[in-house]
Amino acid sequence: MMKITAITLLSLIILFFITQAFMANSTSKIETLKYNVIKSYDKFEIRKYKSANFSYIKMNANSYKESSGKGFRALAGYIFGGNESSQKIAMTSPVKMELDDSITMKFMIPSNLKPEELPKPDNKEVKFTTEPEKIVAAIRFGGWANDNKIENMKKELIQLLKENDIKHTNKFSYFGYNPPYEVINRRNEIIVELDKNFTNGI
């Protein structure tokens, strides 16, 4: 059995942090869904998102564990060339999962591409949509997401909104910002669209 010396272990640790820093730098260059912060609270914030275009796939599943792998493979397959012209489309952030009775995963289309310019997907389950401007509440958490964390953060956001007398639509989504190989400073969010009676005055 090979012995790991202190120097070897230190070298591996240094290599790990260098690799993580490189990957974090690469992730920071990815186009992200734009928003303005309207108001910040201790544990959450109110945001205004601009209209954006998305590719999406709807799945007959109601859990993160069941749907995350399938949804990601389908949408990543499309942007990595799984389309009629074998066109590669830039990855964006975050990956969005709408948390309804079924789960819909969405990738934002880069802002330099118009919907009519997009090639037809090889996978017929991959479709396109335009989301209008919206105002949401968002709460953030770290580490790797799972169904328990998502549910707990959803409940916490509901309670925080109740305490601040902020009405919402019960339309929740999960946002994941990091690829799975990034370990440090992972960013996850739960968002919920706010009631129009609340947002009309904003």
Secondary structure as the mmCIF struct_conf table of DSSP 4:
data_model
#
loop_
_struct_conf.conf_type_id
_struct_conf.id
_struct_conf.beg_label_comp_id
_struct_conf.beg_label_asym_id
_struct_conf.beg_label_seq_id
_struct_conf.end_label_comp_id
_struct_conf.end_label_asym_id
_struct_conf.end_label_seq_id
HELX_RH_AL_P HELX_RH_AL_P1 ALA A 6 SER A 28
TURN_TY1_P TURN_TY1_P1 LYS A 29 LYS A 29
BEND BEND1 ILE A 30 ILE A 30
STRN STRN1 GLU A 31 THR A 32
STRN STRN2 TYR A 35 SER A 40
BEND BEND2 ASP A 42 LYS A 43
STRN STRN3 GLU A 45 TYR A 49
HELX_LH_PP_P HELX_LH_PP_P1 LYS A 50 SER A 51
STRN STRN4 ALA A 52 MET A 59
BEND BEND3 ASN A 60 ASN A 60
BEND BEND4 SER A 63 SER A 63
HELX_RH_AL_P HELX_RH_AL_P2 TYR A 64 ILE A 79
TURN_TY1_P TURN_TY1_P2 PHE A 80 GLY A 81
STRN STRN5 ASN A 83 ASN A 83
TURN_TY1_P TURN_TY1_P3 GLU A 84 SER A 85
STRN STRN6 THR A 92 SER A 93
STRN STRN7 VAL A 95 LEU A 99
BEND BEND5 ASP A 100 SER A 102
STRN STRN8 ILE A 103 MET A 108
HELX_LH_PP_P HELX_LH_PP_P2 ILE A 109 PRO A 110
TURN_TY1_P TURN_TY1_P4 SER A 111 ASN A 112
BEND BEND6 LEU A 113 LEU A 113
HELX_RH_3T_P HELX_RH_3T_P1 PRO A 115 GLU A 117
BEND BEND7 LEU A 118 LEU A 118
HELX_LH_PP_P HELX_LH_PP_P3 PRO A 119 LYS A 120
STRN STRN9 PRO A 121 PRO A 121
BEND BEND8 ASP A 122 ASN A 123
TURN_TY1_P TURN_TY1_P5 LYS A 124 GLU A 125
STRN STRN10 LYS A 127 GLU A 131
HELX_LH_PP_P HELX_LH_PP_P4 PRO A 132 GLU A 133
STRN STRN11 LYS A 134 PHE A 141
BEND BEND9 GLY A 143 GLY A 143
HELX_RH_AL_P HELX_RH_AL_P3 ASP A 147 GLU A 163
TURN_TY1_P TURN_TY1_P6 ASN A 164 ASP A 165
STRN STRN12 HIS A 168 GLY A 176
BEND BEND10 ASN A 178 ASN A 178
TURN_TY1_P TURN_TY1_P7 PRO A 180 TYR A 181
BEND BEND11 ILE A 184 ASN A 185
STRN STRN13 ASN A 188 LEU A 194
HELX_LH_PP_P HELX_LH_PP_P5 ASP A 195 ASP A 195
HELX_RH_AL_P HELX_RH_AL_P4 LYS A 196 THR A 199
TURN_TY1_P TURN_TY1_P8 ASN A 200 GLY A 201
#
